[in-house]
């Protein structure tokens, strides 16, 4: 049984500096961003928490998230790149040059299209034209969800592909099957992002937390000592070897807002205690 939010000590939450978060069905719920979630992002920013969206979402979405939302930055397409905005302007950073990504993506899309010809009604995600690296197959976004058996079958077939000598990676999110070529992942790029935006070379993992809802969050759950799952993660928990350490009792963005409130209260309590002792 997973721990509840009440089991986490306030001092532990008061020390948090980075909150890494999935987007679909973690910040959103039923395809929308709840007002309490957006307010939570602003409130976290106000107390100095650096929120980074870590998502399988396309570059087009990440551009909007990094520019418009109150976040520190966005890591997109399961770690293919990150986008951030600062005093110097807006930047997109990737380990592999974007033209090389596009070329491999094109070959991968052809191979996956051949597979999908065998499955009636299963298509690429509607945001596929706005992706830099991966190919997303729509499993449940604005459509009747495909069966778990079929999703696993497609996952297995995608992983078996070899494109121009490159092995293929694939992962299931709450809405898509994401398929890509490259060694990046949510976990690898998250670590690189935090290092690139920190003054210290060594990351204090106790100052980072992650919140997610799906199978493609498992590497993050395995990496960080304190992680959170929104309530809707329960349907995939039996499929996870590495689970979140804490289960929230609200779904999607409402669960995120619940966690945010607790962190903010812990931060404010810590400040008040410090001022009292200094008086």
C-alpha positions in Angstrom: 0.0 0.0 0.0 1.3 3.4 -0.9 1.9 6.2 1.6 -0.6 9.1 2.0 0.3 12.7 1.7 -0.2 13.1 5.4 2.8 10.7 6.0 5.3 13.2 4.5 6.9 15.5 7.0 6.4 19.2 6.5 10.1 19.9 6.8 10.7 17.5 3.9 8.3 19.4 1.7 9.6 22.8 2.9 13.0 21.8 1.5 11.7 21.2 -2.0 13.1 23.4 -4.8 12.0 21.6 -7.9 8.7 20.1 -8.8 8.8 18.0 -12.0 5.4 17.1 -13.3 3.7 15.1 -16.0 1.0 17.0 -17.9 -1.8 14.9 -19.4 -4.1 13.6 -16.7 -1.7 14.9 -14.0 -2.0 18.7 -14.6 -5.1 18.3 -16.7 -8.2 16.3 -16.1 -10.7 15.1 -18.7 -8.8 17.1 -21.4 -8.9 20.4 -19.6 -6.7 22.4 -17.2 -8.7 23.0 -14.0 -8.6 26.6 -12.7 -7.3 25.3 -9.3 -4.3 23.7 -11.1 -3.4 26.9 -12.9 -3.7 28.9 -9.7 -1.5 26.3 -8.0 1.2 26.8 -10.6 1.2 30.5 -9.9 1.2 30.0 -6.2 4.2 27.6 -6.4 6.1 30.1 -8.5 5.4 32.8 -5.8 7.0 30.7 -3.1 10.1 30.0 -5.2 9.3 26.4 -6.4 10.7 25.8 -9.9 8.0 23.7 -11.8 9.1 21.9 -14.9 6.6 20.1 -17.2 8.0 16.7 -18.1 5.7 15.3 -20.8 5.3 13.2 -23.9 3.4 16.1 -25.4 4.5 17.6 -28.8 6.9 20.5 -29.4 3.9 22.7 -30.3 2.4 22.1 -26.9 5.7 22.6 -25.1 6.3 25.9 -26.9 3.0 27.2 -25.5 3.6 25.7 -22.0 7.1 27.2 -21.6 6.0 30.6 -22.9 2.6 31.1 -21.4 2.3 28.9 -18.2 3.9 29.9 -14.9 6.6 27.2 -15.2 10.4 27.2 -15.2 10.4 25.2 -18.5 9.1 22.2 -20.4 10.7 18.9 -21.3 8.9 17.5 -24.3 8.4 14.3 -26.3 9.6 12.1 -23.4 12.9 13.9 -23.1 13.8 14.7 -26.8 14.3 18.4 -25.9 13.6 21.1 -23.4 12.2 24.6 -23.9 12.7 27.5 -21.5 12.3 31.2 -21.4 14.5 33.6 -19.4 16.0 37.1 -19.6 18.0 36.1 -22.7 15.0 35.0 -24.6 13.4 31.6 -25.5 15.5 28.6 -26.2 15.1 25.0 -27.3 17.8 22.6 -26.3 18.4 19.1 -27.5 21.3 16.6 -27.4 20.6 15.5 -31.0 20.4 18.3 -33.7 16.8 18.9 -34.8 17.4 18.1 -38.5 18.8 14.7 -37.5 15.7 14.1 -35.3 13.4 15.0 -38.1 15.1 12.7 -40.6 14.8 9.7 -38.2 11.3 10.6 -37.3 10.3 10.5 -40.9 11.6 7.0 -41.4 10.0 5.8 -38.1 6.6 7.3 -39.2 6.7 5.3 -42.4 7.4 2.0 -40.5 4.7 2.7 -38.0 2.2 3.6 -40.8 2.8 0.2 -42.3 1.9 -1.4 -39.0 -1.2 0.7 -38.5 -2.6 -0.4 -41.8 -3.4 -3.7 -40.1 -5.5 -2.0 -37.4 -8.8 -0.3 -38.3 -9.5 3.0 -36.7 -6.1 3.5 -35.0 -4.2 6.5 -36.2 -1.4 8.9 -35.4 -2.2 11.6 -32.8 -3.7 14.8 -34.3 -0.7 16.8 -33.0 1.8 14.7 -34.9 2.7 17.5 -37.4 3.9 19.5 -34.4 6.4 16.9 -33.1 10.1 17.2 -33.4 11.2 13.7 -32.6 8.7 11.0 -31.7 5.7 9.5 -33.4 2.5 9.4 -31.3 -0.3 6.9 -31.9 -3.6 7.9 -30.5 -5.0 5.4 -28.0 -7.6 7.4 -26.1 -7.4 11.1 -26.8 -10.9 12.2 -28.1 -11.7 8.7 -29.0 -13.0 5.4 -27.5 -9.9 4.0 -25.7 -8.4 1.0 -27.3 -8.1 -2.2 -25.2 -5.2 -2.8 -22.9 -4.3 -5.9 -24.8 -4.2 -4.0 -28.1 -2.1 -1.2 -26.6 0.4 -3.7 -25.3 0.5 -5.4 -28.7 1.3 -2.1 -30.5 3.9 -1.3 -27.9 5.6 -4.6 -28.5 5.6 -4.3 -32.2 6.9 -0.7 -32.1 9.8 -1.7 -29.8 10.7 -4.5 -32.2 11.4 -2.1 -35.0 15.0 -1.2 -36.2 15.3 2.0 -38.2 18.5 2.7 -40.1 20.4 0.6 -37.6 18.8 2.3 -34.6 16.8 0.5 -31.9 13.3 2.0 -31.3 12.0 3.1 -27.9 8.3 3.2 -27.0 6.3 4.1 -24.0 2.6 4.2 -23.1 1.1 7.4 -21.6 -2.5 7.9 -20.5 -3.5 8.9 -24.0 -0.8 7.9 -26.5 1.7 5.3 -27.5 4.9 7.4 -28.0 7.6 5.9 -30.2 11.1 7.4 -30.8 14.7 6.9 -31.8 17.3 8.1 -29.3 18.7 7.5 -25.9 16.7 10.3 -24.2 14.0 9.7 -21.6 12.1 11.8 -19.1 14.6 10.8 -16.4 17.8 11.5 -18.4 16.7 14.9 -19.7 15.2 15.9 -16.3 18.6 15.4 -14.7 20.3 17.3 -17.5 17.8 20.1 -17.2 18.2 20.5 -13.4 22.0 20.4 -13.7 22.0 23.0 -16.5 19.8 25.4 -14.4 21.6 24.9 -11.0 24.7 26.5 -9.5 25.9 23.1 -8.1 27.2 20.3 -10.2 25.7 17.6 -7.9 22.0 17.4 -7.6 20.4 17.1 -4.1 17.7 14.6 -5.0 15.9 15.4 -1.7 15.1 18.8 -3.2 13.3 17.3 -6.2 10.0 15.7 -6.4 7.9 14.3 -9.3 4.2 13.7 -9.8 2.7 11.6 -12.6 -0.1 9.2 -13.6 1.1 6.7 -16.1 3.5 4.0 -17.3 5.9 6.5 -18.9 6.5 8.0 -15.5 8.0 4.9 -14.1 11.6 5.9 -14.6 11.0 9.1 -12.7 9.4 7.1 -9.8 12.6 4.9 -9.8 15.0 7.8 -9.8 13.7 10.2 -7.1 13.3 9.3 -3.4 10.0 11.2 -3.1 7.4 10.9 -5.9 3.6 11.3 -6.1 0.9 9.7 -8.1 -2.5 11.4 -8.7 -5.4 9.1 -7.8 -6.1 8.0 -11.4 -2.7 6.2 -11.5 -4.3 3.4 -9.6 -5.5 1.7 -12.8 -1.9 1.1 -13.9 -0.2 0.5 -10.6 -0.3 -3.3 -11.1 1.8 -2.8 -14.2 4.5 -0.7 -12.5 7.6 -2.2 -11.0 8.6 1.2 -9.6 5.6 3.0 -8.1 5.2 6.5 -6.7 6.0 6.7 -3.0 2.8 8.7 -2.2 -0.7 8.3 -3.6 -2.8 11.4 -3.6 -6.6 11.2 -3.1 -7.7 13.4 -6.0 -7.5 12.9 -9.8 -5.4 14.7 -12.3 -4.9 18.4 -11.8 -7.0 18.4 -8.7 -4.5 16.0 -7.1 -1.7 18.3 -8.3 -3.4 21.3 -6.7 -3.7 19.2 -3.4 0.0 18.6 -3.4 0.8 22.2 -4.3 -1.2 23.5 -1.3 0.6 21.2 1.1 4.0 22.3 -0.2 3.1 26.0 0.0 1.8 25.5 3.5 5.0 23.8 4.5 7.1 26.6 3.0 5.1 29.3 4.7 5.2 27.4 8.1 9.0 27.1 7.7 9.4 30.8 7.0 7.2 31.7 10.0 9.2 29.4 12.3 12.5 30.9 11.1 11.2 34.4 11.7 10.0 33.4 15.2 13.4 32.0 16.2 15.2 35.0 14.8 13.0 37.5 16.8 
